Structures are given as C-alpha cells and as structure tokens.
C-alpha cells in the first residue's frame, strides 16, 4: 500500500511475501494476516496498527515474523502474534522509536529462536509467553506493566533500558537479565536460573524475587546498586556478588535462601547484615541501610 493509506477489517492469507505491507504514515485496524510466506504485517515509518492479528506466517520460506517493522515512529496497540516462524513483533534496527501497547506474543519462533517482542523503544502492558527465545528484548528502551512467562530463554532482557512493574515468571533462564539498566518494582518467580541477573551499572530496586532455581539476584560485574529488594525461597543465594566487585548492597530482605547474602566483602559497599529476630534500629544512623535476614 502507498503512503497515508487506511485499511480496516481485511484478511490477507497465502501471499508469496508479506500478507500486508504499510508504507509511510498509514493506518491498519482490525485486520488479520495468516499463513503468508514471509512476514504477516510489515510497515515502514509513522504507522498505527490497532487490533490486528498475525499468525502462522513465514512457514513456506522459513523466514517471517508476525509484525515486522523496518522504520521508526510506529505504534501497535491491541495486536496479537502467534505461531509465526521467527519473532512475534520485531523492529529491524536494534535502537528504534517504535512502541507496542497491550499486545500479545505467544508461541512464536517455530524456527527455534524467536522472541516475543524484539527491539522496541517502548513496551507497555504487553504479554509474552511460550516463545523459544526471550519474551521481551530491549536495547535503549522501556518496558512497563508487562508480563513474560514460560519463554524458553530469559523472560525480559534489557541493555541501556528500564524494566519496571513487570512480571517475569517460569522462564527457561533468568526472569530478568540486564546490563546498564534500571530494574525496578518487578516480580520474578519460578525461573529455571536466577530471578534477576545483572552485569554492570544497574540499579536494581524494590523487586520481589522468589522460588527461582538459582539466586534471587546474581551480580556479574561492578557499579551496580542493589537496594530494597525482597528475596525469599530461592534455591541458591539471596544475592550473589562473590564473583564481582565494587557494588552497593543496601536495605534488602531475605528469607529461606540457602546461601543468604553471598557478597564480595572486600570490594562491596553494604549495609550490615542483621539476622533477626529483634529490633533492627539500634540508634546507629547506618542501620537505615541494614540488609535483613529473617
């Protein structure tokens, strides 16, 4: 379709390349792309796509995602991608200005490598489940109020990004993996590896990490601030910085983690570890930063 087009309530199926392709500044509403040889819905820049579905695309030529974005400043809302050969929703460039809101990516990646959502600047209120790669993958982006569960790799990955108020549960690797990012007020549980794993330069604040099969929070690098997290019943450590250095560990709470706080005491800056029961505040100002084990 040409620029400034408006299409609604259409069905595109069994086409040799794209099911539907939008050029600049076009609108697509309430349409479906099914079993097309390549991508279900493709678009360039400045498009708005609402309440559309893309499923089972890319099988014939073993290439194709549900929604494939080549340009910038696109907004997708209320869309569903399922059982596509590669990704559910993907921006072709790693750093983009594209956004998805209230969308669902489920069971994509019959190729064995697909993510639910890949390289969007903004992911809001979305669901990614049962994809063979990551549920949601960010570079220089923001993910809020979203859910990633039962994906074969990480639930959410973040590089130079913010992940806030999300759930990442029952994934095949870490619930959330992050580097140079903010990880705030998330809930991660029942993941096969760590609840949260970070590399360098992250602020990990106010998260709940429970019943993961390794550590509640694992830290691999330095320059991280790990503060105010609630960690319980993980099978490894509550917080593990033992292989890293130069991190700040303050005001966390842990219970039922066999390894407790496994810190690099020679390199980390940390609040004292208080093993209750008893009164935490002894009148010492530094007790504001105490890490509690109860």
N, C-alpha and C positions, 0 to 999 in steps of 0.2 A: 504493500500500500504506500501511496505517496505521503508527503508531509501534511500535517493538520487534518488527518483523517479521523473519522469517528465510526467505530464498528461496535455493534452490540448484538447479543443473543445469536451468535453464529457458532457453527460447528465445523472444524477442519480435521479431516481424517484421511489417512492413507496417501498423503502427499509425499513427493520424492525428496523434498528437503525440509524446510520449515512448514509447520502447519499454518501459522500466522506470523507475518513479519510487519512490524510497525516502523516507519521512518521517523522523522523529527516531529515532536510535539503532537502526537496522536493519542487517541483515547480508545481503550478496549474495555467493554463491560459485558459481564455475564456470558462469556464465550468459552468454548471447550476445544482443546486440541488433543487428539487421541491417535496413537499408532502412526505417527508420521515418521518418515525415515530418519530425520535428524532432530532438531530441536522442536519442541512443541510451540512455544511462543518466543519470538525474537524481537528485539527492539533496539533502536539507536538511542537518541537523546530526547529528553524532555517529555517523555510519555507517561501517561497514567493508565494503570491496568487494575481493574476492580472486579472482584467476584468471578474470577476465571479459574479454569481447571486445566491442567496439563498432565496427561498420564500415558504411560507405556510408549513414550516416544524414544526414537533412537535405536530400536532393536535391529532393523534391517541392515543398517550400515555400521552398527556398533559404535556410534557416536551420537550424542544428543542428550540435552538436559530438558527439564520441564520448561523453565523460563530462562532465557539466555540473553544477557544484556551486554551490548557492545559499547554503548556510550555512557553519558552522565545524566544526572538530574532526573532519573526516572523514579516513580513511586508506584509500588504494588501494594494493594490492600485487599484482604479477604480472599486471597488466592490459595489454591491447593495444587501441590505437585506430588504425584505418587507413581511408583514403579517405572520411573524413567531410567534410561540406560546409564547415565552419568549422574549429575547433580540434580537436586530439586530446583534450586534457584541459584544462579551464578552470575556474577559480574566478571567480565573478561579481564579487566585490569585489576591488579592487586589493591590499588588505592583508588577508591571511586567516591562519587557523591550520590549513590543510589540508595534507596530505602525500601524496606519491606515492613508491613504492619499487619498484624492479625492474620498472618499467612501460616500454612501448614505444609511441612515437607516430610513425607512418610514413605519408607520402603523404597527410596530411590537407590541407584547405584547397582543395578544388576550386573554392571561391569566388575563389581567388587571393590570399587574405590570411591564411590560418590559421597559427597557431603550433602546435608540437607540444605544449608544456606552457606554460600561461599563468597566472601569479599564484598560485603555490603557496608556502607558507612553507618547505616542505622538499621537496627533490628529491634522492633518494638512489638511486644505481645504475640510473639510467634511460637510455634511448636515444631520441634524436630525430633522425630522418633524412628527407630529401626532403620537407620541409614548405615551402610557399611563403612563409611569414613567418619568424619566429625559431624556432630549435629549442626553446630554453628561455628563458622570460622571467620575471624575478624582480623583485619590489618588496618590500623588507624581508624577504628570505628567505635560505635557504642551499641551495646546490647542491653536492653532493659525489659523486665517483666516477661521474660520468655522462658520456655521450658525445653530441655533437651534430655531425652531419656531413651535407654535401650539402643543407643547407637554403638556400633562395633568398636569405634576408637574413642576419642575424647568427646565428652558432651559439648563443651564450648572451648575453643582455643582463641587466645587474644594476644596480639602483638601491637604495642603502642595504642592500646584500646581501653575501654571501660566496660566492665560487666557488672551490672547492678540489679538487685531484686529479682534474680533468676533462680530457677530450679535446674539442677543437673544430677539426675539420679539413674542408677542401674546401667551405666555405660561400661563399655568393654575395656577402657583405660582409665584416665583421670576424669573426674567430674568436670573440673575446670583446669586448663593449662594456660599459663600466662607468662609474658615477658614484657618488661617496661610498661606495665598496665596497672589500672585500678580494679580491684576485685572487692566489691562492697555489698554487704547485706544479702548474700546469696545462701541458698540451702543446697547442700550436696550430700548425697547418701547412697549407700549400697553400690558404689562403683568398684570395679574389679581391681583398680590400682589405688592411687591416692584420691582423697576428696578434692584437694586443691594442690597443684604443683606449680611453683614459680621459679623463674630463672633469676633475672636481675632487675633491680629498680622498680619493684612493685609495691603498692600499698594495698595490703590485704586486711580489711577491716570489717568487723561486725558480721562475719559469716558463721553459719552453722554447718559443721562437718561431722557426720555420724555414720557409723556402721559401714565404713569403707574397708576394703580388704587389705589396705596397707595404711599409710599415715593419714591423719586428718589433714595436715598441711606439710608438704615437703618443700624445702628450700634448697635450690641447687647452686645459687650464686650469691652475690652480695648487694648491698644497697637497698634491701627490702625492709619495709616496716610492717610487722605482723602484730596487729593490735585489736583487742576487744572481741576475739573470736570464741565461739563455744564449740568444744570438741569432745565428743563422747562415743565410747564403744567402737572405736576404730580398732582394727586388728594389729596395727603397728604402733608408731609413736603418735602422740597428740600433735607435736610439732617437731620436725627433724631439720635442724640446721647443721648437723655434725660434720657434713662434708663441705660446708660453705664457710663464709666468714663475713664479718662486718655488717651484720643485720641487727635490727632493733626488734625485740620481742617484749611487748608490754600489755598488761591488763587482760590476759587471756584466761579462759577457764577450761579445765579438762577433767574428765571423769571416765574411768573404765577403759583407758587406753594402756595396753601392757607396757609400752615404752615410756609413757609420760612425756616430759619435756626432754628431748634429746638435743641439747644445744652445744654449740661450739663456745664453751665458756671462756676461752682465751681471746676470742675475736668479737663475739656478740656483745651488744649492749642490751641489758634485760632487767626487768623488774624482778625482785626476789621471788622465789617460788614458795608459796605458802601451802602446806599440806594440812588442811583442816581436820577436824572441826575446830572452831574457835573464832575469836574476833580478829579480823584482818587488820583493821586500822589500829596501830599501836601508838598513834600520835606522831609518827615519823612521816614527813611530807612525801617521801619517796614511795610510801605504801600505796599511793594513788596508782602506781604502775605495777602493782603486785600481780604475778601470774598464779592463779589459784588451782590447786589440785584437791578435789574434794570427793 
